[in-house]
Amino acid sequence: MLDLYTDEFFMKEALKEARKAFELDEVPVGAVIACNNIIIARAHNLIEQLTDVTAHAEMQAFTAASNYLGSKYLENCTLYVTLEPCIMCAGAAYWTQISKIVFGALDEKRGFTKTDPGILHPKTKWVQGILQNECSAILKDFFSKKR
């Protein structure tokens, strides 16, 4: 049987969110949270729109998913995000006890794997590099237009 709900499928959905951020002149990072192959949260960076440095795509997705589930814990959920989470978002992921994090592009400067890979909850698994080229390309395009 063909599994339609792969990491690539959900990362493509996260990329749709990143494109929304791009159109809003936000750093184009998008995220979705899936639970039992159902997307329960969609989000993108809203830092400029909200004038809030904590309004990262992941933070917005955690709030939306928690509201959807009626729980502060996101066990049995997976976060798909186009850019490696920063230390703040990885710390927030710890508190949600999310089961899995899948990210596309590496963040060589601010990514949690460079600063503290042990910050995630012991139950949280993580996978990197899913659709890495596509996730990196939208960021490169955004910043090349800014320069």
Backbone as JSON Lines, residues from 0, in Angstrom:
{"i":0,"aa":"M","n":[0.84,-1.19,0.0],"ca":[0.0,0.0,0.0],"c":[0.88,1.25,0.0]}
{"i":1,"aa":"L","n":[0.52,2.22,-0.79],"ca":[1.27,3.46,-0.92],"c":[0.95,4.4,0.24]}
{"i":2,"aa":"D","n":[1.98,4.88,0.91],"ca":[1.8,5.82,2.02],"c":[1.93,7.24,1.48]}
{"i":3,"aa":"L","n":[0.8,7.94,1.42],"ca":[0.8,9.31,0.92],"c":[1.34,10.3,1.94]}
{"i":4,"aa":"Y","n":[1.25,9.95,3.2],"ca":[1.6,10.88,4.27],"c":[3.04,10.65,4.74]}
{"i":5,"aa":"T","n":[3.96,11.09,3.91],"ca":[5.38,10.96,4.2],"c":[5.9,12.26,4.79]}
{"i":6,"aa":"D","n":[7.13,12.22,5.28],"ca":[7.77,13.46,5.75],"c":[7.82,14.49,4.63]}
{"i":7,"aa":"E","n":[8.03,14.05,3.4],"ca":[8.08,14.97,2.26],"c":[6.73,15.64,2.03]}
{"i":8,"aa":"F","n":[5.65,14.87,2.15],"ca":[4.31,15.43,1.98],"c":[4.08,16.57,2.97]}
{"i":9,"aa":"F","n":[4.35,16.33,4.24],"ca":[4.11,17.35,5.25],"c":[5.08,18.52,5.13]}
{"i":10,"aa":"M","n":[6.32,18.26,4.7],"ca":[7.26,19.36,4.51],"c":[6.8,20.25,3.36]}
{"i":11,"aa":"K","n":[6.19,19.7,2.35],"ca":[5.64,20.53,1.27],"c":[4.55,21.45,1.8]}
{"i":12,"aa":"E","n":[3.79,20.97,2.77],"ca":[2.77,21.81,3.4],"c":[3.43,22.93,4.21]}
{"i":13,"aa":"A","n":[4.52,22.61,4.88],"ca":[5.26,23.63,5.62],"c":[5.84,24.67,4.66]}
{"i":14,"aa":"L","n":[6.28,24.23,3.49],"ca":[6.8,25.17,2.48],"c":[5.7,26.12,2.0]}
{"i":15,"aa":"K","n":[4.48,25.66,1.94],"ca":[3.36,26.56,1.58],"c":[3.25,27.68,2.61]}
{"i":16,"aa":"E","n":[3.45,27.34,3.87],"ca":[3.42,28.36,4.92],"c":[4.61,29.31,4.79]}
{"i":17,"aa":"A","n":[5.77,28.78,4.44],"ca":[6.96,29.63,4.25],"c":[6.71,30.64,3.13]}
{"i":18,"aa":"R","n":[6.02,30.21,2.08],"ca":[5.71,31.13,0.98],"c":[4.77,32.25,1.44]}
{"i":19,"aa":"K","n":[3.85,31.94,2.35],"ca":[2.98,32.97,2.92],"c":[3.82,34.01,3.67]}
{"i":20,"aa":"A","n":[4.79,33.54,4.44],"ca":[5.67,34.45,5.16],"c":[6.45,35.32,4.18]}
{"i":21,"aa":"F","n":[6.95,34.71,3.13],"ca":[7.7,35.44,2.1],"c":[6.86,36.59,1.55]}
{"i":22,"aa":"E","n":[5.59,36.32,1.25],"ca":[4.69,37.34,0.71],"c":[4.43,38.47,1.7]}
{"i":23,"aa":"L","n":[4.54,38.18,2.98],"ca":[4.35,39.19,4.02],"c":[5.65,39.92,4.38]}
{"i":24,"aa":"D","n":[6.72,39.6,3.65],"ca":[8.05,40.16,3.9],"c":[8.59,39.73,5.26]}
{"i":25,"aa":"E","n":[8.2,38.53,5.67],"ca":[8.74,37.88,6.86],"c":[9.82,36.9,6.41]}
{"i":26,"aa":"V","n":[10.77,36.61,7.27],"ca":[11.73,35.55,6.95],"c":[10.89,34.3,6.66]}
{"i":27,"aa":"P","n":[11.06,33.7,5.48],"ca":[10.15,32.64,5.04],"c":[10.39,31.28,5.7]}
{"i":28,"aa":"V","n":[9.87,31.16,6.9],"ca":[9.9,29.89,7.62],"c":[8.45,29.47,7.83]}
{"i":29,"aa":"G","n":[8.17,28.23,7.5],"ca":[6.83,27.7,7.68],"c":[6.86,26.43,8.5]}
{"i":30,"aa":"A","n":[5.73,26.15,9.14],"ca":[5.63,24.96,9.99],"c":[4.22,24.38,9.93]}
{"i":31,"aa":"V","n":[4.15,23.08,10.06],"ca":[2.88,22.41,10.29],"c":[3.1,21.37,11.39]}
{"i":32,"aa":"I","n":[2.04,21.07,12.1],"ca":[2.08,19.99,13.08],"c":[1.02,18.99,12.68]}
{"i":33,"aa":"A","n":[1.45,17.73,12.59],"ca":[0.55,16.65,12.21],"c":[0.41,15.67,13.37]}
{"i":34,"aa":"C","n":[-0.79,15.15,13.5],"ca":[-1.1,14.15,14.51],"c":[-1.96,13.08,13.82]}
{"i":35,"aa":"N","n":[-1.48,11.86,13.82],"ca":[-2.19,10.77,13.14],"c":[-2.48,11.1,11.68]}
{"i":36,"aa":"N","n":[-1.48,11.68,11.0],"ca":[-1.55,12.05,9.58],"c":[-2.57,13.14,9.28]}
{"i":37,"aa":"I","n":[-2.98,13.89,10.28],"ca":[-3.88,15.03,10.08],"c":[-3.14,16.28,10.51]}
{"i":38,"aa":"I","n":[-3.13,17.29,9.66],"ca":[-2.51,18.56,10.02],"c":[-3.43,19.28,10.99]}
{"i":39,"aa":"I","n":[-2.92,19.52,12.2],"ca":[-3.72,20.17,13.23],"c":[-3.29,21.62,13.45]}
{"i":40,"aa":"A","n":[-2.18,22.02,12.85],"ca":[-1.71,23.41,12.98],"c":[-0.87,23.78,11.77]}
{"i":41,"aa":"R","n":[-1.05,25.0,11.31],"ca":[-0.26,25.59,10.23],"c":[0.19,26.95,10.7]}
{"i":42,"aa":"A","n":[1.45,27.28,10.41],"ca":[1.94,28.58,10.88],"c":[3.16,29.0,10.06]}
{"i":43,"aa":"H","n":[3.44,30.29,10.15],"ca":[4.65,30.86,9.53],"c":[5.12,32.0,10.42]}
{"i":44,"aa":"N","n":[6.32,32.45,10.13],"ca":[6.87,33.55,10.92],"c":[5.93,34.76,10.87]}
{"i":45,"aa":"L","n":[5.75,35.38,12.03],"ca":[4.94,36.6,12.14],"c":[5.67,37.66,12.96]}
{"i":46,"aa":"I","n":[6.98,37.59,12.96],"ca":[7.8,38.48,13.78],"c":[7.58,39.95,13.43]}
{"i":47,"aa":"E","n":[7.61,40.27,12.15],"ca":[7.43,41.66,11.72],"c":[5.98,42.1,11.89]}
{"i":48,"aa":"Q","n":[5.06,41.25,11.51],"ca":[3.63,41.58,11.6],"c":[3.19,41.85,13.03]}
{"i":49,"aa":"L","n":[3.69,41.05,13.97],"ca":[3.29,41.18,15.37],"c":[4.26,42.02,16.2]}
{"i":50,"aa":"T","n":[5.38,42.43,15.59],"ca":[6.44,43.13,16.3],"c":[6.82,42.34,17.56]}
{"i":51,"aa":"D","n":[7.1,41.07,17.34],"ca":[7.36,40.13,18.43],"c":[8.47,39.17,18.01]}
{"i":52,"aa":"V","n":[9.62,39.3,18.63],"ca":[10.76,38.46,18.26],"c":[10.53,36.98,18.56]}
{"i":53,"aa":"T","n":[9.52,36.67,19.36],"ca":[9.24,35.26,19.67],"c":[8.21,34.64,18.73]}
{"i":54,"aa":"A","n":[7.72,35.39,17.76],"ca":[6.65,34.91,16.89],"c":[7.18,34.05,15.74]}
{"i":55,"aa":"H","n":[8.04,33.09,16.09],"ca":[8.57,32.16,15.1],"c":[7.48,31.19,14.66]}
{"i":56,"aa":"A","n":[7.64,30.62,13.5],"ca":[6.65,29.68,12.95],"c":[6.37,28.55,13.93]}
{"i":57,"aa":"E","n":[7.42,28.01,14.55],"ca":[7.24,26.9,15.47],"c":[6.4,27.3,16.67]}
{"i":58,"aa":"M","n":[6.66,28.47,17.22],"ca":[5.93,28.95,18.39],"c":[4.45,29.13,18.06]}
{"i":59,"aa":"Q","n":[4.18,29.68,16.89],"ca":[2.81,29.86,16.44],"c":[2.12,28.49,16.26]}
{"i":60,"aa":"A","n":[2.87,27.54,15.71],"ca":[2.31,26.19,15.49],"c":[2.05,25.47,16.81]}
{"i":61,"aa":"F","n":[2.95,25.62,17.78],"ca":[2.73,24.98,19.09],"c":[1.44,25.49,19.73]}
{"i":62,"aa":"T","n":[1.24,26.8,19.67],"ca":[0.03,27.38,20.26],"c":[-1.22,26.88,19.56]}
{"i":63,"aa":"A","n":[-1.2,26.88,18.23],"ca":[-2.37,26.43,17.46],"c":[-2.66,24.95,17.72]}
{"i":64,"aa":"A","n":[-1.63,24.12,17.76],"ca":[-1.82,22.69,17.98],"c":[-2.35,22.42,19.39]}
{"i":65,"aa":"S","n":[-1.81,23.13,20.37],"ca":[-2.28,22.96,21.74],"c":[-3.75,23.37,21.87]}
{"i":66,"aa":"N","n":[-4.11,24.45,21.21],"ca":[-5.51,24.88,21.21],"c":[-6.4,23.84,20.55]}
{"i":67,"aa":"Y","n":[-5.94,23.28,19.43],"ca":[-6.71,22.27,18.71],"c":[-6.95,21.03,19.59]}
{"i":68,"aa":"L","n":[-5.89,20.58,20.25],"ca":[-5.97,19.37,21.06],"c":[-6.56,19.62,22.45]}
{"i":69,"aa":"G","n":[-6.54,20.87,22.89],"ca":[-6.97,21.17,24.25],"c":[-6.0,20.64,25.28]}
{"i":70,"aa":"S","n":[-4.71,20.63,24.91],"ca":[-3.67,20.1,25.78],"c":[-2.37,20.86,25.55]}
{"i":71,"aa":"K","n":[-1.61,21.04,26.62],"ca":[-0.31,21.68,26.47],"c":[0.73,20.72,25.93]}
{"i":72,"aa":"Y","n":[0.44,19.43,25.97],"ca":[1.37,18.42,25.48],"c":[1.02,17.98,24.07]}
{"i":73,"aa":"L","n":[2.05,17.8,23.26],"ca":[1.87,17.41,21.87],"c":[2.45,16.02,21.61]}
{"i":74,"aa":"E","n":[2.21,15.12,22.54],"ca":[2.64,13.74,22.37],"c":[1.92,13.17,21.15]}
{"i":75,"aa":"N","n":[2.59,12.28,20.45],"ca":[2.05,11.66,19.23],"c":[1.88,12.66,18.09]}
{"i":76,"aa":"C","n":[2.56,13.79,18.16],"ca":[2.52,14.8,17.1],"c":[3.92,14.98,16.52]}
{"i":77,"aa":"T","n":[3.94,15.46,15.29],"ca":[5.21,15.77,14.61],"c":[5.18,17.2,14.12]}
{"i":78,"aa":"L","n":[6.26,17.92,14.42],"ca":[6.46,19.27,13.89],"c":[7.28,19.16,12.62]}
{"i":79,"aa":"Y","n":[6.78,19.74,11.53],"ca":[7.53,19.86,10.29],"c":[7.82,21.34,10.1]}
{"i":80,"aa":"V","n":[9.09,21.68,9.99],"ca":[9.47,23.09,9.88],"c":[10.57,23.23,8.83]}
{"i":81,"aa":"T","n":[10.48,24.28,8.03],"ca":[11.38,24.43,6.89],"c":[12.81,24.78,7.27]}
{"i":82,"aa":"L","n":[13.0,25.35,8.45],"ca":[14.34,25.72,8.93],"c":[14.55,25.11,10.31]}
{"i":83,"aa":"E","n":[15.74,24.62,10.54],"ca":[16.08,24.05,11.84],"c":[15.67,24.99,12.97]}
{"i":84,"aa":"P","n":[14.99,24.48,13.98],"ca":[14.58,25.34,15.1],"c":[15.76,25.95,15.83]}
{"i":85,"aa":"C","n":[15.55,27.18,16.28],"ca":[16.55,27.84,17.11],"c":[16.46,27.27,18.52]}
{"i":86,"aa":"I","n":[17.32,27.73,19.38],"ca":[17.35,27.24,20.76],"c":[16.05,27.58,21.5]}
{"i":87,"aa":"M","n":[15.45,28.73,21.21],"ca":[14.18,29.1,21.85],"c":[13.08,28.12,21.46]}
{"i":88,"aa":"C","n":[12.97,27.86,20.17],"ca":[11.91,26.97,19.69],"c":[12.15,25.52,20.12]}
{"i":89,"aa":"A","n":[13.41,25.12,20.15],"ca":[13.73,23.77,20.64],"c":[13.38,23.65,22.12]}
{"i":90,"aa":"G","n":[13.63,24.71,22.88],"ca":[13.27,24.72,24.29],"c":[11.76,24.63,24.48]}
{"i":91,"aa":"A","n":[11.02,25.36,23.66],"ca":[9.56,25.29,23.73],"c":[9.09,23.89,23.33]}
{"i":92,"aa":"A","n":[9.75,23.29,22.34],"ca":[9.4,21.93,21.93],"c":[9.59,20.96,23.09]}
{"i":93,"aa":"Y","n":[10.63,21.19,23.88],"ca":[10.86,20.36,25.07],"c":[9.61,20.35,25.95]}
{"i":94,"aa":"W","n":[9.09,21.54,26.23],"ca":[7.95,21.65,27.14],"c":[6.68,21.05,26.57]}
{"i":95,"aa":"T","n":[6.55,21.02,25.24],"ca":[5.36,20.41,24.63],"c":[5.44,18.89,24.63]}
{"i":96,"aa":"Q","n":[6.66,18.35,24.82],"ca":[6.9,16.91,24.75],"c":[6.51,16.33,23.39]}
{"i":97,"aa":"I","n":[6.69,17.13,22.34],"ca":[6.36,16.68,20.99],"c":[7.16,15.42,20.66]}
{"i":98,"aa":"S","n":[6.56,14.52,19.93],"ca":[7.2,13.22,19.66],"c":[8.33,13.3,18.64]}
{"i":99,"aa":"K","n":[8.16,14.18,17.64],"ca":[9.15,14.21,16.55],"c":[9.21,15.6,15.95]}
{"i":100,"aa":"I","n":[10.42,15.97,15.55],"ca":[10.65,17.22,14.81],"c":[11.36,16.86,13.51]}
{"i":101,"aa":"V","n":[10.82,17.35,12.41],"ca":[11.41,17.14,11.09],"c":[11.69,18.52,10.52]}
{"i":102,"aa":"F","n":[12.95,18.77,10.13],"ca":[13.24,20.08,9.54],"c":[14.0,19.94,8.24]}
{"i":103,"aa":"G","n":[13.88,20.99,7.42],"ca":[14.48,20.99,6.09],"c":[15.88,21.56,6.09]}
{"i":104,"aa":"A","n":[15.98,22.88,6.02],"ca":[17.28,23.55,5.94],"c":[17.95,23.6,7.31]}
{"i":105,"aa":"L","n":[19.26,23.44,7.29],"ca":[20.05,23.61,8.51],"c":[20.26,25.09,8.77]}
{"i":106,"aa":"D","n":[20.27,25.46,10.04],"ca":[20.6,26.83,10.42],"c":[21.98,26.79,11.06]}
{"i":107,"aa":"E","n":[22.98,27.1,10.25],"ca":[24.38,26.99,10.68],"c":[24.74,27.95,11.81]}
{"i":108,"aa":"K","n":[23.99,29.05,11.95],"ca":[24.32,30.04,12.97],"c":[23.51,29.88,14.25]}
{"i":109,"aa":"R","n":[22.21,29.63,14.11],"ca":[21.33,29.66,15.28],"c":[20.57,28.37,15.54]}
{"i":110,"aa":"G","n":[20.84,27.34,14.77],"ca":[20.12,26.08,14.93],"c":[20.47,25.37,16.24]}
{"i":111,"aa":"F","n":[19.5,24.66,16.79],"ca":[19.71,24.0,18.08],"c":[20.78,22.91,18.01]}
{"i":112,"aa":"T","n":[20.99,22.3,16.83],"ca":[22.0,21.24,16.75],"c":[23.41,21.81,16.89]}
{"i":113,"aa":"K","n":[23.58,23.09,16.59],"ca":[24.88,23.74,16.74],"c":[25.1,24.24,18.16]}
{"i":114,"aa":"T","n":[24.02,24.61,18.83],"ca":[24.16,25.2,20.15],"c":[23.95,24.2,21.28]}
{"i":115,"aa":"D","n":[22.86,23.39,21.19],"ca":[22.59,22.44,22.27],"c":[21.64,21.34,21.79]}
{"i":116,"aa":"P","n":[22.17,20.33,21.1],"ca":[21.29,19.26,20.59],"c":[20.58,18.48,21.7]}
{"i":117,"aa":"G","n":[21.06,18.59,22.92],"ca":[20.42,17.89,24.03],"c":[19.24,18.64,24.65]}
{"i":118,"aa":"I","n":[18.87,19.78,24.05],"ca":[17.79,20.58,24.62],"c":[16.41,19.95,24.42]}
{"i":119,"aa":"L","n":[16.26,19.08,23.45],"ca":[14.96,18.46,23.21],"c":[14.6,17.48,24.31]}
{"i":120,"aa":"H","n":[13.31,17.25,24.47],"ca":[12.83,16.28,25.44],"c":[13.4,14.91,25.1]}
{"i":121,"aa":"P","n":[13.73,14.09,26.07],"ca":[14.3,12.77,25.78],"c":[13.41,11.89,24.88]}
{"i":122,"aa":"K","n":[12.11,12.14,24.89],"ca":[11.17,11.37,24.05],"c":[11.12,11.87,22.61]}
{"i":123,"aa":"T","n":[11.66,13.07,22.36],"ca":[11.56,13.68,21.04],"c":[12.64,13.16,20.1]}
{"i":124,"aa":"K","n":[12.2,12.65,18.96],"ca":[13.14,12.26,17.89],"c":[13.21,13.4,16.9]}
{"i":125,"aa":"W","n":[14.31,13.48,16.16],"ca":[14.39,14.51,15.14],"c":[15.08,13.99,13.89]}
{"i":126,"aa":"V","n":[14.64,14.56,12.76],"ca":[15.14,14.2,11.43],"c":[15.46,15.5,10.72]}
{"i":127,"aa":"Q","n":[16.59,15.55,10.08],"ca":[16.99,16.77,9.37],"c":[17.13,16.52,7.88]}
{"i":128,"aa":"G","n":[17.05,17.59,7.1],"ca":[17.36,17.54,5.67],"c":[16.23,17.11,4.76]}
{"i":129,"aa":"I","n":[15.0,17.08,5.24],"ca":[13.88,16.72,4.37],"c":[13.56,17.92,3.47]}
{"i":130,"aa":"L","n":[13.64,17.69,2.16],"ca":[13.48,18.76,1.15],"c":[14.4,19.94,1.44]}
{"i":131,"aa":"Q","n":[15.6,19.62,1.86],"ca":[16.58,20.64,2.24],"c":[16.83,21.67,1.14]}
{"i":132,"aa":"N","n":[16.95,21.22,-0.1],"ca":[17.23,22.16,-1.2],"c":[16.1,23.17,-1.38]}
{"i":133,"aa":"E","n":[14.86,22.69,-1.36],"ca":[13.71,23.59,-1.52],"c":[13.6,24.55,-0.33]}
{"i":134,"aa":"C","n":[13.82,24.02,0.86],"ca":[13.72,24.85,2.06],"c":[14.83,25.91,2.1]}
{"i":135,"aa":"S","n":[16.01,25.55,1.66],"ca":[17.13,26.51,1.61],"c":[16.9,27.55,0.52]}
{"i":136,"aa":"A","n":[16.35,27.13,-0.61],"ca":[16.19,28.02,-1.76],"c":[15.3,29.21,-1.44]}
{"i":137,"aa":"I","n":[14.2,28.99,-0.74],"ca":[13.29,30.1,-0.44],"c":[13.95,31.11,0.5]}
{"i":138,"aa":"L","n":[14.78,30.62,1.42],"ca":[15.51,31.53,2.31],"c":[16.56,32.32,1.53]}
{"i":139,"aa":"K","n":[17.31,31.64,0.66],"ca":[18.33,32.33,-0.15],"c":[17.69,33.38,-1.04]}
{"i":140,"aa":"D","n":[16.56,33.04,-1.63],"ca":[15.85,33.98,-2.5],"c":[15.4,35.22,-1.71]}
{"i":141,"aa":"F","n":[14.85,35.0,-0.54],"ca":[14.39,36.1,0.31],"c":[15.54,37.03,0.67]}
{"i":142,"aa":"F","n":[16.65,36.46,1.14],"ca":[17.76,37.31,1.58],"c":[18.51,37.95,0.41]}
{"i":143,"aa":"S","n":[18.52,37.32,-0.75],"ca":[19.16,37.95,-1.91],"c":[18.36,39.18,-2.35]}
{"i":144,"aa":"K","n":[17.05,39.15,-2.17],"ca":[16.22,40.32,-2.51],"c":[16.38,41.44,-1.49]}
{"i":145,"aa":"K","n":[16.78,41.1,-0.29],"ca":[16.97,42.1,0.76],"c":[18.29,42.85,0.6]}
{"i":146,"aa":"R","n":[19.24,42.22,-0.09],"ca":[20.58,42.82,-0.2],"c":[20.71,43.71,-1.4]}
